[in-house]
């Protein structure tokens, strides 16, 4: 799990991909609640699970801060702060 965390945190982009061999450090491939555990892992380190393809890889994205989310909502409605 620490290796997967290190790999994901070493990216300076807004997202990172972890392949099956790294996902196995977070939870076993045959775990029936694997998607849930990947979501929990992501949330623990400030990410969100954006995409998961069983047996291949998962893409994690940085969570937007509350301020950024508020700004996006204002922009979507055409209002300004």
C-alpha positions, 0 to 999 in steps of 0.5 A: 500500500505504501508503494502505491501511495508513493507512486500516486503522490509522486505525480505532479499532474492532476491524475495518475494511473496505477496498474494491476501490479501496484493495485495489488498492494492496496487490496488483492485482485480477488477481493469482492469489495475492491472498488470500494477499497480503491475509493477509500484509498484514494480519499485517504490521500486526497484523490478520487477514483476516476476510472477502474478497469478490473484486472488492468489499471485504475486512474486517480485524480486529485480532489478539487478544493472547496474553493475550486468547486465553488468557483466552477459552480459559479462559472457554470451558472454565469455568475461572478464572485 
